[in-house]
């Protein structure tokens, strides 16, 4: 995840900004930079690599400005070079950006036609030119930003610094977090409270769609409609050594809301977004055309990510996939042909059963590929290939953002396999990658269902049993939904393939049984609706998660319908994870359980 910091100070701000950015190093980055106003002029210092390189640059070429913005970048569009490092600038404005601008190509072409000169490969530069062009046409900096924001499609947090404006910073967010810090004659912007901890313990968090204009003594916040609003100002206990909950009640809630950003960065690590291709970092030590079978092994939520991956590998690459719970695989003594591929999925990279399974597969001559959130973990160190999920630290025991980042990584790998084996054409690859690029925006839309989900959770919290149903990749999502609900709310829940309903589970259906049906409108939607009608005929309380077309087709059947954005059927699990997680979260909150540390559970299971 990238990091943002902005300061309107009384002393030079370049070195304090670097110190603040150091507190965001846990997010990961590959370049860094700052911009300040030197006698009213925008002046930048940027460097590839770690912050020490930027510090060395500042020692040789110091900056003395008291207004500035800084950034640590995970490369999305464009390589991690100094040229592509943030801040990006036009004549009148400099900008730093977390997230992805999906429609940057069309904006870029429009701006080039109007005379803009682009110097980088990034999507962010279009934001600088959009705002710059508006200012050159006579708009004020605030009006220029306000006019540009509706034109940006994607998920982002932005901070702007303007030529000649010594007492103004502008920030905006859509899908990525941004906080305002309040000082004595100083004001701050930051990705989270950790960055601002050395300067202030008084902060407010922008809501979705907000824009803020700060001076050294004020913060003017406008909502998505442009109306002035007040956001709660709170005291934070954040320090350089703590990860803060932000304006959320629990870490789990914060981590659910971080998903548009972290999934975006994970995708950016594995995709060439400009050309809509999969671009895996480094060379794989095996040839997908020579792989006859893939074995996937994992535990808990990571197992369900692997189960969805099975659908993708078999569909995109036509490779047979075996998937096992690691605790079973390690003792099953499965026959594995030498030279095939074994994939292991783990958030911590220390899961004992998964590690034991890895060692067994290695003994059988398998190529070992791990998908982990901790790149220095034991599983990572013992693998031939490591594909990191860039979720950042996940505190909540119930996995949320690590799960969706695992899905993003598996999707990219499956597409790469399909392309390598000739099962996907260049056009197929482009369509699939385009669908993935849109995921952060769709996740942001899905988060808007939270009020309806919270209301639904009040009814769900009165249940003793809940059933989840789905077909295709929605079947593993049903399993994951049931796991989420039972592990944090302690309500008994089960997930089933919808086609299995009449092979046993239908006996449980009565008027007290909530049945959550995960059914995006796809080629098997009608089959799922048939199962839903069987539930309705027996008085079951149907909660349908679908898209606009699915909601129309299923009219009259569900008790509650949660309508998600319309998106490509191949990538629905990444977006449908959001309401599944929110429903479990709010049910648990209403029931008063320990959401972040549910009873009897641990974040990393390092014993058998």
N, C-alpha and C positions, 0 to 999 in steps of 0.2 A: 504494500500500500504506500502511495506517496505521502509526503508530509508537507503541510503548509504552515508558515508563520508570517505574521505581519506586525510591524511595530510603528506607532507614532510616539516617539520618545522625546526626552529632553537632552539626551546625550547621543553620540554616534551609535547606530543600531546594528552595524554589520556583524560585529563579533557576538553581541547578545543573540542575534538571529541564528548564528551558527551553533551556539550553545543550546538554543531551543531545539534546533533541528537534530542535535545529538540525542535528545530525549525521545525523538521519533524514529531512531535507528531500528528499533524493534520491528517497525513496519517493513523493513527491507527497502533497498534503493540501489541504483547503479550510477547516479550522477547527482550533482547538487549545484545550487547557485543562489545568488542574492541580487537584488536591484535596490538602489537607493537614489535619492534625489541629491545631487551635488550641485549646489547653486541653482536649484530648480531644474536641472537636467537629469534625465534618466540615465543611470550608469549601472552597468552589470558586471558581475564577476561570476564565472561559471567554471566547473571542472568535472571531468569524467572521473568515475570511481568514488572513493570514500571521501568523507568530509575533511579529512586531513589534507587532501589535495586542494580543496577550496580554501582551507585555512592558510596553506602555503601561498596560494595565489593572493590572498588578502594581505599577507605580510609583505609581499613584494609590491602589490598595487593597492594600498589601503583606501578605504572609503570612510568619509566623515559625516555622511548624511544622517539626519535624525528621523527620517521617514523611509521605510523600506519593506520589502517582501522577500521571503526566502522559500526554498523548496528542495525536497529530496525526491528524486524521480525513479519510479520503476518504468522502464521503457515500455510503451504501448505501440504507438506509431513511430517508427524510426529507431535506429540503433542507439545504444547508450553512449553517444558522443557528446563532446562539449557543445557542438553546434545545436544538437537537439535538446540539450539541457535547458531547464527552466531557470529564470523567467524568460518568456518570449516578449518581444517588444515591437511596437510600431513607432511612429514619430511622437505620438502623444501619450502612449500608455504602455505599461509593462504588466504582464499577467502570469500568475502561477495557477496550476490546474491539477486536480485529482479527478480521475475518471476517464470517460471516453465520449468523444463527440462523434456520434454515429454518422451524421450527415455532413462530415467535413469535406468530402469530395465535391459535392454539389456547391457548398459554400465557397470552397477554394476556387472552383471554376468561375463562379459569379464574381468573386473579388479580383481574380486575375483579369477578367474582362473589363473591370472598372479601373485597372491600373496598378493593383497591388503587386508587390514584388516579394515572393516567398523565398526564404533562406533555409528552411528546415524541412524535414520529412514528417513533422508531427501534426496531429490533429489540432493541438492547442493554438498553433499560430493563426488559425482562422479566427479564433476569438479575439486575439490582439488586433487583427486587421479589421474585423467587423466594427469593433468599438472605435478604433483609430479613424476609420472612414467616417463614422457618424460625428466624431468630434471635429474632423476637418470640414464637415458640412455645417458646422455652427452649433451643434448640440453640446450641452454641458456634459461633463464626465458622468454624472449620475444618470442623466437622461439617456446617454449613449449606451450605458450598460443595461439600463432598464429596457431599452429597445432591442438590444441584441439577445437577451436571455430567451425570449420566446422562440427565437429562430434556431436555438440549439436543441438538437434531439440526442438524448443519451442520459447518462448519470454523471454528475460532476459537482465539485466544489471549486470555487474560483475566488481569487483575491487580486485586486487591481491597484496599481500605483500610477499616478498621472503626472505628466510634465507640468511643472510650475505650481502644483498643488501640494504645498508642504504640510497641510493640515487635513488631509483626506485620504482614506483608504475605503475601497468598496469591496464587499464580499457577497457571495451568493452560493446557495446550495440546492441541489436536486439529486438525491440519492446518495451523496457522500457527505459526511459530517463536517460542520464548521462551528467553532465557538468564538464568542467575543469576550475579551478580557478587559476588566475595568481597573484602572490605576489612578494615581494622584497626578493629574495633568498628563497622563499617558494612557494610551489605549492599544489593544492588541487583538490580533486574529490568530487562530490556531486550529489545527485539525482536531485536537482534543486538549483536555485540561493538562495533560502531561507536559505538552510543549510550553504552556503558559505558566506552569507551576513556579519557575524562578521569579516571575514578575508580579503575579497576583493570585489570590485565592478566590477572587470574585469574578464569576463568569456567567454567561448565558449561552444557551445553545440555540442556533437558528432552527426553525421548523422547516419541514419540506417546502421548497418553493420560495423561501425567504430571500430577500436581498437586504443588506445593511450598508449604510454609509456611516463611517466613524470619523470623528475628529478627536482631538486630544481631550475633549471634555464631554463627548456625547456619542450616542449610538442611535441612529434613526433606522428602525427596522420596518420594512414593507413586506406584506405577504404577497402571494402569487397574483392577487388581484390589484396590487399596487397600493392597498390601503395601509396606513400606518398602524402598527400593532406593538404591543408590549410582550416581550418574552421574559419568563421568570429569571431573575438574577439570583444565583445561589452561591453559597460558600462551598468550596471543594477541598477535599483532603488530599488531592493528588500530589504526588512527589515524583522525583526522577526515577524512583524504583517501583512505582505502582502503576498498574493499568487501571484507569478510572472508568466508572460506569457511565460517565457522561450524565445526561439528563434522564437516564433510564433507571428504573427501580431495581433491576437485576442485570447481571452480566449477560444472561441468556437473551434478554430483550435487546440489549445493545448489539450482541453478536448477530441476532436476526437482522437487525437494521443495517449492519455493516456489509451484508451480502452483495448488494449491487456493486459496491466498491471492490471488495476482495475477489469476487468472481470475475469482475472486469480485469483486474490485474493478473489473475491466473490465466485467463484467456489470452491476454496480451503477451504472456510469456511463451505461449505455444502457437500463436497465430501471426501471420503477416496480414494485419488488418487492412492495410492500404490496398493489397492485391487480393484479399479474401482467399488466402491459402493457409494450410497448416504448415508451420515452420518450426519443427521440433529443434530445441537447442542441442548442438552437438550431433555426432553420428551415433546411430544405434549399432551395437556390436553384433547384430543379427540381421538377417534379411527376412522380411515378412513373407516373401514368396516361398520361403523354405520352411515356414512354420506350419506344421500340420494340426497342432492343437494348442490352445491356450488353457492353462489352469489358473484360476483366480482363487485366492484364499484371503479371508479377513474375518473380523469379529464385529458383532453388533451392527451399528449404523454403517460402518465401513463395508460390511458384508452386503448390505442392501445396495450400496453404491456399486459394488462389484457385480451384483445381480443385474442391475440396469446396464452396466458395461457389457455383460454377456449378450443382451439383446442387441446392443450397438455393434459389437464385433461380428456377431453372426449375420447381421443384416448388411452392414457396410462392407465388411471384408470377407464374408462367407468362410470364416474360420470357426470350426467347432470349439466350443468353450465349455469346460467343466468348472463349476464353482462349488466351493465347500466352505462351511464354517471351519475356521482354523483348528478349533479344538477337536474336530472330527478328522480333518485331513491328516493331522500329524500322526494319528494312530491307525489310519485306514490302510496304510501301506499301498497307496494307489500306484498302479504301474504307469510310469511316465517314460515316454520315448526320448532318448538322448537328443538334444538339439532343439527341443520344443521350448515354449515360453511359459514361464510361471510369473504371475503378477501378484504382488502382495500390497494390500491397502491398509494403512494405519494412520490415525491422526498423530499419535505420539511417536511412532516408530520404535516403541519399546514393548509392544504387546507380546506377552510371553508365548502364547499359542501360535500367533502369526510368525514370530521369530523362529520357533521350532519347526513350523511348516516350511519356512524358507530354507532352513538348513537341510531338511529332508529333500526338498526339490533340488537343491544344489548337489547333494550326493548322487541324485539320479541324472545328473548332467543337463539340467535345465538352464536356459538363460534366465537370469533373475532380474526382474524389473520391479521396483518399489514405488508406490505413490504415497508419500508421507508429508506431514506438515512440519516436521523437524528434520532438516537436511543433515544434521550432525548425529542423528539417532543411530542406534545399533543396527536396525533394519536397513537404514540407508547405507551405512558403512559396509555391510555385508552383501550389498546388491551389485550387480554388474552395471545397472542403469538406475538412476534416481530421477523421478519426475516430481519435483516439489509442488505441493499445493500452497499457494501464497495467501493463506487465510489469516496469518498473523496469530498471535497468542489467543487461544480459545480457553476461557476460564470456566464457563459453564460446563458441568459434567455431561449434560445432554448435548450431543454434537449438533450444531446448526450450520455455521459457515464453513466448517471443515468438510462437512458432507457435501455441500453444493460445490465447493472447490474440487473435491474428489470427482464429482460428476463432470465438471468442466474439463478436468484433466483426462479422464477416461474418454470423453467424447472426442477430444482432439486426437488422442492416440488411435481410437477406432477409425476415425476419418483418414488418418495417415496410413493405417494398415490397408484400408479399402483402396486408397489411391495407389499404394505401392503394389497391390495385387491386381490392379487393373479392373477392379470391380466398380470403382467410382471414376467417372470422367472428370475432366477439369471443370466442366459446368456443374456436375454434381457436387464436387468439392466446394465450389464457390457458393452454391445455394446453402449448403450445410454450414459453412463458415459464416455466411451472412446471418443465418438464423442464430448462431451463437453470439455474434457481435451484438445482437439486439437484446440479449438476455438481461443485462443490467437494467435497461430501461423497463422491461416488462416486470422485473422484480420490484422496481420502485412503484409501479402501478399496483402490483399485488399487495404491497404494504398498506395501500390506502383502504384495504378491506378490514383493517384492524377494528374500527368501531363496530362493524357488523359481527365480526368474529368474537369480540369481547361480549357482546350481547348474547350470542349463541352459547358461549361458554358458561353463562349463568344457568342455562337449562341443562347443558351437558354435565355440569358438576353435580347434578342430582342423580345421575345414572350410576348404576353399579356395574354395568357391562356395556361395551360399545363394539360394534363390528365395522371394519373397513373393507371395502371391495374395490377391485380394479382389474383391468385386463391389460396385456402387453406390459409396457414399462410402468403403467399405473399399478400393476400388481405389486412390484417391490415398493412402490410408494405407499400402498395400503399397509404393507408390513412395517414400513418405517413410521407411518402415522400411528399405528397401534403401539409400536415401541415407545414413541415419544410420549404418548398419553399415559401409558402405564408407568414409565420410569419416573415421571415427575409429578403426576397427579395421584398415582397409586390406584387408578380406576382400571379394572380388568378390561383389556381390549385385545382383539384378535384381528389380524389381516388375512384375507383370503383372495384367491383368484376368483373373480366374479362367476366364472363358469363352474366353480366347485360348490356354489351355493346350495344347489339341490342334492349334493352328495353328502349332506350332513348338517352344515350350519343353518340351513333354513328351519330346522327344528327349534332353533333358539328364538326365532322372530316372534315378537308379540308387540302390543301397542306401547310398551315401555322401552323397547330396544331401539336406540339411535343407530342408524346404519349410514356410515359416511361413504359415499360413492365418489370415487375419483375418476372422472370421465370426460376428458377433453374431446371435442368433436373430431373423430378420426375414423379410419376404415372399420374399426370394430365398435364404434359408439352404439350402433343399433343393438348389437349383442348385449352390451352392458345395460342398455335401457330395458331390454327384456328381463334381465335379472332384477332390475330396479322395480319393475312392475310386479314381479313375484313377491318382493318385499312389501310393496304397497298393498297388495291383496291380502296380506296377513297383518296389516295394521302397523307395520314398522315405520319409525320416524326417519324419513330419508333426508340426509344432508348431502346435497349434490355440489361437487366442485367441478365446474365446467367453464366453457367460454360462451360468448354471446350466441353462437349458433346452437350449441348444445342446450343452452338455457331455453331457447325458443322451441326446440324439438321435444324437450322433456316437460313442457308446460303442463301444469296440473298434477304432476306426480310428486315432486319433492315437498317436504315440510319447510326446508330452507334451501335456497340456492345461493351459492357464492360464485359470482361471475368473474372470471379472470380474463386477462387480455387474450385476444386471438393471436396464436403464434404457431410456428411450425410444429407438427406433431412429434418430430424426432427429438425435440429439446424440451418438451413439456415438464419432465421431472424437475428441472432446475427451478422453474417458476412455481410449480404446484407445491414444492417444498415449503414455500413461505407461509401459505395459509395453514398447512398441516402443523408447522411449528408454532404459529401464533395461537392456534386453537388449543394445542396442548399447554402452551405457556399460560394463557389466560384462565384455562380451567384449573390449573395448578395454583395460580395466584388466588383465585376465588376460594379454593379449598384450604388455603393457608399452609401449603407445604413449602419445604425449603427448595425453591426452584433451582438454584445454582448448585446445591450440594444435596441431592435427594438421598434418602436413607439407603444405606447398604451399598452404595455405588462409589466408584472411584473414577477419576479422569483417565488414568492410565493403568491398565490391568497388567501388572508385571509379574504376577504369579499365576500358576495353572489353576 
